[in-house]
Amino acid sequence: MTRARQIDLTVALRSEHGTTPASFTERRRPHNWRSGLPRLENGLAALRELRLGDGIDLFQAMSRADVTRFISPPPSTVEGFDRFIAWAHRERAAGTNVCLEILGPGTDTAVGLIQFRALEGGFRVAEWGVALAQELWGTGLFTSSARLALQFAFDELGVHRLEARAVVRNGRGNAALRKRGAVQEGVLRQAFFRSGEYMDQVLWSLLADDWRQAQLRAFPPYH
Ligand SMILES: CC(C)(COP(=O)(O)OP(=O)(O)OC[C@H]1O[C@@H](n2cnc3c(N)ncnc32)[C@H](O)[C@@H]1OP(=O)(O)O)[C@@H](O)C(=O)NCCC(=O)NCCS
């Protein structure tokens, strides 16, 4: 995906009290993600690699104007999403992009996307973007999905610093980032062109160590 088509990023790290996912307490072998992405699950959400044939579901999830208002326009046809999926597989094999689809609760249907893009040093510095079907906003699905995706990014991709850019007027995205501890580093003036106008973006960052500390506070290990 070119810079112009990348999806902007929002992190929502709302704590899911009451459960300590095994994945946070077990040491797992590093995954050879360049040959294929694992399915990520925590009982509240499930993510997997984009599947050929899921273009129609992703098209439906991304079709509402509310979803795309502040992000680079996604493909406008099912065929466009099919091409995007094939592109994502090539990029993952090349080690430059990792795209996961969010599955609807209790279903096998893709309802959203989370994308990580390498910026520096492989994935040591990376950027991420996300979009979720509008009817699932505020349900907690993104919170659970983001935790899975972030754990994968920090533990498996080896991300040290994860950046996010959100249009200043995207109140929902920026509120979620701030509330979950991402650090606002500045405003990128007129950095994003959409619907005939330049928009300012907030630059956010999340460091691996900060995220791990926050997870330990939210989910202390059992003794
Ligand atoms: C970004 C996205 C995945 C987040 O998922 P979500 O389910 O909406 O996120 P959440 O509900 O967990 O968190 C959003 C928070 O913003 C708050 N919020 C909503 N609108 C707001 C506004 N206008 N101003 C301030 N805060 C707002 C919500 O109350 C919520 O906080 P809470 O958990 O304390 O209630 C989803 O909104 C989306 O797909 N948006 C369209 C694509 C997009 O904008 N991508 C990111 C670009 S930065």
The ligand as an SDF file (V2000), in Angstrom:
LIG
                    3D

 48 50  0  0  0  0  0  0  0  0999 V2000
  -10.5660    4.0170   15.3540 C   0  0  0  0  0  0  0  0  0  0  0  0
  -11.5560    2.9380   15.6870 C   0  0  0  0  0  0  0  0  0  0  0  0
  -11.0320    1.5950   15.2200 C   0  0  0  0  0  0  0  0  0  0  0  0
  -11.7240    2.8860   17.2010 C   0  0  0  0  0  0  0  0  0  0  0  0
  -12.6610    1.9010   17.5600 O   0  0  0  0  0  0  0  0  0  0  0  0
  -13.8300    2.2820   18.5830 P   0  0  0  0  0  0  0  0  0  0  0  0
  -14.5710    1.0490   18.9070 O   0  0  0  0  0  0  0  0  0  0  0  0
  -14.5650    3.3930   17.9920 O   0  0  0  0  0  0  0  0  0  0  0  0
  -12.9660    2.7760   19.8420 O   0  0  0  0  0  0  0  0  0  0  0  0
  -13.4150    2.8680   21.3390 P   0  0  0  0  0  0  0  0  0  0  0  0
  -14.9130    3.0420   21.4440 O   0  0  0  0  0  0  0  0  0  0  0  0
  -12.8080    1.7470   22.0690 O   0  0  0  0  0  0  0  0  0  0  0  0
  -12.6990    4.2110   21.8410 O   0  0  0  0  0  0  0  0  0  0  0  0
  -13.0630    5.4670   21.3890 C   0  0  0  0  0  0  0  0  0  0  0  0
  -13.1180    6.4500   22.5490 C   0  0  0  0  0  0  0  0  0  0  0  0
  -13.3090    7.7830   22.0280 O   0  0  0  0  0  0  0  0  0  0  0  0
  -14.3990    8.3960   22.7000 C   0  0  0  0  0  0  0  0  0  0  0  0
  -14.9760    9.3460   21.7600 N   0  0  0  0  0  0  0  0  0  0  0  0
  -15.8550    9.0890   20.7880 C   0  0  0  0  0  0  0  0  0  0  0  0
  -16.0880   10.1950   20.0720 N   0  0  0  0  0  0  0  0  0  0  0  0
  -15.3370   11.1940   20.6230 C   0  0  0  0  0  0  0  0  0  0  0  0
  -15.1540   12.5820   20.3360 C   0  0  0  0  0  0  0  0  0  0  0  0
  -15.7720   13.1580   19.3130 N   0  0  0  0  0  0  0  0  0  0  0  0
  -14.3090   13.2820   21.0980 N   0  0  0  0  0  0  0  0  0  0  0  0
  -13.6580   12.7140   22.1230 C   0  0  0  0  0  0  0  0  0  0  0  0
  -13.8050   11.4050   22.4380 N   0  0  0  0  0  0  0  0  0  0  0  0
  -14.6280   10.6380   21.6920 C   0  0  0  0  0  0  0  0  0  0  0  0
  -15.3030    7.2620   23.0790 C   0  0  0  0  0  0  0  0  0  0  0  0
  -16.1680    7.6120   24.1350 O   0  0  0  0  0  0  0  0  0  0  0  0
  -14.2770    6.1960   23.4750 C   0  0  0  0  0  0  0  0  0  0  0  0
  -13.7840    6.4200   24.7870 O   0  0  0  0  0  0  0  0  0  0  0  0
  -14.3220    5.5070   26.0400 P   0  0  0  0  0  0  0  0  0  0  0  0
  -13.7790    4.1440   25.7940 O   0  0  0  0  0  0  0  0  0  0  0  0
  -13.7300    6.1680   27.2430 O   0  0  0  0  0  0  0  0  0  0  0  0
  -15.8020    5.5630   25.9880 O   0  0  0  0  0  0  0  0  0  0  0  0
  -12.9160    3.1920   14.9850 C   0  0  0  0  0  0  0  0  0  0  0  0
  -13.5280    4.3170   15.5560 O   0  0  0  0  0  0  0  0  0  0  0  0
  -12.7700    3.4090   13.5020 C   0  0  0  0  0  0  0  0  0  0  0  0
  -12.6700    2.4430   12.7500 O   0  0  0  0  0  0  0  0  0  0  0  0
  -12.8050    4.6660   13.0340 N   0  0  0  0  0  0  0  0  0  0  0  0
  -12.7230    4.9660   11.6050 C   0  0  0  0  0  0  0  0  0  0  0  0
  -11.3370    4.7940   11.0580 C   0  0  0  0  0  0  0  0  0  0  0  0
  -10.3930    5.6650   11.8190 C   0  0  0  0  0  0  0  0  0  0  0  0
  -10.6970    6.8030   12.1380 O   0  0  0  0  0  0  0  0  0  0  0  0
   -9.2110    5.0880   12.0720 N   0  0  0  0  0  0  0  0  0  0  0  0
   -8.2310    5.6920   12.9380 C   0  0  0  0  0  0  0  0  0  0  0  0
   -7.7410    6.9610   12.4750 C   0  0  0  0  0  0  0  0  0  0  0  0
   -6.8030    7.7510   13.7530 S   0  0  0  0  0  0  0  0  0  0  0  0
  1  2  1  0
  2  3  1  0
  2  4  1  0
  2 36  1  0
  4  5  1  0
  5  6  1  0
  6  7  2  0
  6  8  1  0
  6  9  1  0
  9 10  1  0
 10 11  2  0
 10 12  1  0
 10 13  1  0
 13 14  1  0
 14 15  1  0
 15 16  1  0
 15 30  1  0
 16 17  1  0
 17 18  1  0
 17 28  1  0
 18 19  1  0
 18 27  1  0
 19 20  2  0
 20 21  1  0
 21 22  1  0
 21 27  2  0
 22 23  1  0
 22 24  2  0
 24 25  1  0
 25 26  2  0
 26 27  1  0
 28 29  1  0
 28 30  1  0
 30 31  1  0
 31 32  1  0
 32 33  2  0
 32 34  1  0
 32 35  1  0
 36 37  1  0
 36 38  1  0
 38 39  2  0
 38 40  1  0
 40 41  1  0
 41 42  1  0
 42 43  1  0
 43 44  2  0
 43 45  1  0
 45 46  1  0
 46 47  1  0
 47 48  1  0
M  END
$$$$
